[in-house]
Amino acid sequence: MEPRTSLRFFFLFLAIAFLFLFTWTHLPSTPPPDVTALLDCATNSPSPWCIRLQSNKPLRVSDTPNHPLDPLTVKEINTVRSILSSHALFNSAKSYAFHSIVLEEPDKQQVLRWTKGDPLLPRLASIVARVDGHSYLLTVNLETTQVTVHDTVPLAGYPTMTVEDMTSSIWAPLSNAQFNRTITDRGVDLADLACLPISLGWFGKKEESRRLIKVQCYSMKDTANFYMRPIEGLTVILDMDTKEVVEISDHGRNIPIPKADNTDYRYSAQQLRQQQLNLVNPISIEQPKGPSFVVEDEHMVKWANWEFHLKADPRAGVIISQARVRDSDTGEMRNVMYKGFTSELFVPYMDPTDAWYFKTYMDAGEYGFGLQAMPLDPLNDCPRNAYYMDGVFPAADGKPYVRSNMICVYESYSGDIGWRHSESPITGMEIREVRPKVTLVVRMAASVANYDYIVDWEFQTDGLIRVKVGLSGILMVKGSEYDHMRQVPKHENLYGTLLSENVIGVIHDHYVTFYLDMDIDGSDNSFVKVDIKKQETSPGESPRRSYLKAVRNVAKTEKDARIQLKLYDPSEFHVVNPAKKTRVGNPVGYKVVPAATAASLLDHDDPPQKRGAFTNNQIWVTPYNQSEQWAGGLFVYQSQGDDTLAVWSERDRPIENKDIVVWYTLGFHHIPCQEDFPIMPTVSSSFDLKPVNFFESNPILRVPPNLEKDLPVCKAAVSA
Amino acid sequence: MEPRTSLRFFFLFLAIAFLFLFTWTHLPSTPPPDVTALLDCATNSPSPWCIRLQSNKPLRVSDTPNHPLDPLTVKEINTVRSILSSHALFNSAKSYAFHSIVLEEPDKQQVLRWTKGDPLLPRLASIVARVDGHSYLLTVNLETTQVTVHDTVPLAGYPTMTVEDMTSSIWAPLSNAQFNRTITDRGVDLADLACLPISLGWFGKKEESRRLIKVQCYSMKDTANFYMRPIEGLTVILDMDTKEVVEISDHGRNIPIPKADNTDYRYSAQQLRQQQLNLVNPISIEQPKGPSFVVEDEHMVKWANWEFHLKADPRAGVIISQARVRDSDTGEMRNVMYKGFTSELFVPYMDPTDAWYFKTYMDAGEYGFGLQAMPLDPLNDCPRNAYYMDGVFPAADGKPYVRSNMICVYESYSGDIGWRHSESPITGMEIREVRPKVTLVVRMAASVANYDYIVDWEFQTDGLIRVKVGLSGILMVKGSEYDHMRQVPKHENLYGTLLSENVIGVIHDHYVTFYLDMDIDGSDNSFVKVDIKKQETSPGESPRRSYLKAVRNVAKTEKDARIQLKLYDPSEFHVVNPAKKTRVGNPVGYKVVPAATAASLLDHDDPPQKRGAFTNNQIWVTPYNQSEQWAGGLFVYQSQGDDTLAVWSERDRPIENKDIVVWYTLGFHHIPCQEDFPIMPTVSSSFDLKPVNFFESNPILRVPPNLEKDLPVCKAAVSA
């Protein structure tokens, strides 16, 4: 074994040497293999997403929580770490890591009763930690310092990876000689290597009782866009706890690594090639009197007739809480939604071969949708008039860091119309009343390795909330021996589209499942399926043979509220407060209004679909249960599907006139096309939460039109 | 009969007296019963939608056509009228009216060959006229003055109503004593009457061989929003040619006329009541260097990488022609769409009772979608940076008038993202590249009596065209004896929602069918249904049991391309040029991408659905045929469904590698809710035409990001 060990050492040395070399270049910076250094901003500045408290940058995050739902502060996270480090479980451990330290939200009814000025409710932290190879769910009471260890024994799966898990995994294969040899044999310098940590799902015994990860690599020679240069067919299975290489699957040596040409998307790369394309003149959203919203106490957003609590979360990304809208008649703030967030994603790729079958990502539970939400780019990710909010997350060692500019809030005006009416030439009345539509957008963008998910919560003054998901970023592509379609044998399935020479964009789906704890004027609500049914007329009843009627069906239990959308069997989906009626007697409510979406067509007993069974329906409704927040389960990594929304819903609990949670899944089928190469123009879809007999009448009837005198006077910038 | 005649005369006198009285008031102006006066702008100014040539207002419309597709000019329409007035058919007629005078577009291949600088192609006019009770389709050659009368004998139905047909119809019932008596018996002053001309569809013999219309009335006492005050159950059937009252159906006298309270939506009415609601500060889209588009020769719009011909049309509203996009690699302008427009609408109401069953509007063919497109309201219908285009239409006497500000064109920036990628904390590379999304919107808004349809053609720099329809305006409501839901017997069907005391919003659908003559890099294209199919793996093939694959099916004939969308049997819908491949061998194409939509569920043999059979599928494809442009047929009024897209498609003609036309229908089910009272917040949906392997790669890769130095410097307006 001696020669192999020394060979391994040689290659490790070689790799480290290359990495040092790289710190001197102006190519995309390669992270050093020292994981601690990576998150230590003192040495790693000016990395904008890595601000430790030691940093001199003024922070927008305070050390005082003001609202029961405010996220843990830097100080509170430090307190938790300090309490736990002296706790028996941790101080006797060989090793431990914090996978999550977040606020354990107080009891919902207590929060609902709380009003500004009341003493803050007891602050608790919910912690997920790995200690000596075991997963723990704990609660720490920040005041009493009491630590409660919860029983999670029945749950398969592992916690969300830490950033340190991911970053350390991608360097671990370099310690393996066989790996390094195949890389160099394929003509790739180890220094050009860029690897990704790929969650491997669960397909049976192989993925059980050991925390594993698959690593696949790319060449980043001559491009920042290494994703377009896959080293195809090479998969390293690692033990994530020990970083031991468990297995190397080495196929596809005959497949060339696609060329770097035309893959770099950075503006600097275009400038070098003098290829800028100036299509449009500068354009900006301007507000001469400033924005119409305020963010009070760091987290309460108040805009127009809305207010809601907004915070960053390492798993969900953005959490909207206690969204309330002002009734234009009574002036009262009325509850609409207690909590809304991205609960889970499911992204199965459609290639059953060795290096691809396991790519069935669940980005929130595996990678942390918030952990991957990078700082937004002012003027481009959000317009000039945006306000930015930071996130505070713990590193694996429990030390807090600040993810700056993680969320933006801005008012949007695209030129759309809120409502209008002109009298037509028929009546001849000279009426033309139009109101512009201005909305408030809350945005984050998560970069889960190659892909970028833009999640918008858009509030409209007419009471509508639009939840929009945009997909951009870079495709996960497959190397191919083909450089032209004419070479492909007739019956060969490429599992995707040939996008460029030797590059296949593999077909995949995206599902984004939202948790929507609707509280329409109170917590006890019912879910009503309003079916739109064809009714035949009786003979002689009417010259019409048919018409449509609305048939209301109140869901009694969970199974009544499992919805698969059908164009030819349509329904509306109302959440109503059965105890509250409008003046003329309609139950007040909101409806979930789907737009373009896609449904998972995978076998229900296919292991990925079992884990992603929360996508079996587009809509589910469950009774409120504080522990049921993550549609794929608490421990999603290598989960077996025993803790999903589909399993909870199977209990078929009563949901009529109860505190209920609606789950909506927004889906996309993605057959890549050449326009997605080397980076994808944003594709988006959305769904709406829309008032339905919630207001007595149009709530924006009385808003004024735009007048020229109120608009700004602008001139070109000095530099223009 | 003597006493009845004098009674009728008395009521007519009474009505006219009231009308004179009304011209002195500041209430919504009531059109005088003199139809000629209505359109005579000399006496009727300052009505902004009625500009005759006599007017002193400078016109934006020129007298010289510049492009083969330019609409007829004022001068050309006058020439047509002059040619026809001396033609035997017209100069020997007792009466005639022009229902349409538009450009007869030259042969498509001739237009495609034409380039700027070439002599203009011969100018022809296509005319639809009614002469002594018969409908004619004629062509006039403006140069040779030759008149061709086409054979339209096989077609049932009548031409689009003239504005004069509509306006004269609503006053005609006042000549009927029985009508006037029932109005006054119901407690409505004749002077408060506002009536609507309602197309009555076709349900059998009753609607044959006579041009009929139904008139229903409202009280406009104390509100501009008379639509909310129906005089329920009263329907007058008129002969539209003679204005004779054929029948009066008089039911529902027990139904009260809903109150005027809270129905007026005008800002002036809110101001009177001191009820303004200022929700947001002023906001504006500003372009310090001005817009990035030009409109050349009045109709050629050139923006960013797009150019297209734009014109107003009395039936379609907006016609986009020869849309071409620049290839960012070659610089070449490439054909995408030869012609796109709103071909027809179908709006069936879902109430089979006497006063409602026939409400199954086909707004383009019956009312003229362009004729009803009123001047847009600057700053509210379109933002400050908009450019406006006028329409030139003929009155019934053939005299041209100008519909000013009928179309707007503006650049939109809502804060959305064109494409983006951040490197995640996993790779640690400091990359954050984001490009804002700026689009060009072409907008019109048609007010077909109560309803307002906003139609947007939105061009994106990534090659996508989004076609969006917004619905706003005022509901068509039904009077009801109920003022609270508790009064409604359990099994009674209201056919809608009780919106306010005694007001029911009747359930209805909207279908908007678009004609899309796609020419992807040339006219000969194929329609490819790319099915997304579940594929089971073979035992042992993969740990996966299933995946999705894309199966391409080229439509051979029309019946292969009749598409009903299914969420669980999904497809992509490509229009490709089979003769042109990308560098790696994919056929170049565009795809039709549906978003939220609705399908008609009515019986196919229900008379309205037979007339609206073009909504039987969401997508159809036909071979190009210059005469097949109107999905409901040329003569839609009282049509019997014998000239619809469904009938044409039944011929099952070959469509592979042919010049093909795609038809897409965007649908909405509308169960009204109280928020729609008294005027509806806009609801919208859209579909996309999206490049799919049309470009070699992302066409906006090389656009620059926004930079602060390019943005404007603004200050509040002086008055602020």
Interface residues (C-beta under 8 A of the other chain):
Chain A: P28 S29 T30 P31 L38 S47 P48 W49 C50 V163 M166 T167 I170 A194 L196 P197 F203 G204 A224 N262 Y265 R266 Y267 Q270 Q275 Q276 L277 N278 L279 V280 N281 P282 I283 S284 I285 E286 Q287 P288 K289 G290 P291 S292 W303 A304 N305 S328 P348 Y349 M350 D351 P352 T353 Y357 F358 L371 Q372 M374 P375 D377 L379 N380 D381 C382 P383 R384 A386 Y410 E411 S412 Y413 S414 G415 D416 I417 G418 W419 R420 H421 S422 E423 S424 P425 I426 T427 G428 M429 E430 I431 R432 E433 V434 R435 P436 K437 V438 V441 A445 S447 V448 A449 N450 D452 I454 Q460 T461 D462 G463 L464 G470 S472 G473 I474 D483 H484 M485 R486 N493 Y495 T497 L498 L499 S500 E501 I507 D509 V530 I532 K533 K534 E536 T537 E541 S542 P543 R544 R545 S546 Y547 L548 K549 A550 Q564 L565 K566 L567 Y568 P570 E572 K581 T582 V584 G585 N586 V593 P594 A595 A596 T597 A598 A599 L601 L602 D603 D605 D606 P607 P608 Q609 Q618 H669 I671 C673 Q674 E675 D676 F677 P678 I679 M680 P681 T682 S684 S685 P691 V692 N693 F694 F695 E696 S697 N698 P699 I700 L701 R702 V703 P704 P705 N706 L707 E708 K709 D710 L711 P712 V713 C714 K715 A716 A717 V718 S719 A720
Chain B: P28 S29 T30 P31 L38 S47 P48 W49 C50 V163 M166 T167 I170 A194 L196 P197 F203 G204 A224 N262 Y265 R266 Y267 Q270 Q275 Q276 L277 N278 L279 V280 N281 P282 I283 S284 I285 E286 Q287 P288 K289 G290 P291 S292 W303 A304 N305 S328 P348 Y349 M350 D351 P352 T353 Y357 F358 L371 Q372 M374 P375 D377 L379 N380 D381 C382 P383 R384 A386 Y410 E411 S412 Y413 S414 G415 D416 I417 G418 W419 R420 H421 S422 E423 S424 P425 I426 T427 G428 M429 E430 I431 R432 E433 V434 R435 P436 K437 V438 V441 A445 S447 V448 A449 N450 D452 I454 Q460 T461 D462 G463 L464 G470 S472 G473 I474 D483 H484 M485 R486 N493 Y495 T497 L498 L499 S500 E501 I507 D509 V530 I532 K534 E536 T537 E541 S542 P543 R544 R545 S546 Y547 L548 K549 A550 Q564 L565 K566 L567 Y568 P570 E572 K581 T582 R583 V584 G585 N586 V593 P594 A595 A596 T597 A598 A599 L601 L602 D603 D605 D606 P607 P608 Q609 Q618 H669 I671 C673 Q674 E675 D676 F677 P678 I679 M680 P681 T682 S684 S685 P691 V692 N693 F694 F695 E696 S697 N698 P699 I700 L701 R702 V703 P704 P705 N706 L707 E708 K709 D710 L711 P712 V713 C714 K715 A716 A717 V718 S719 A720
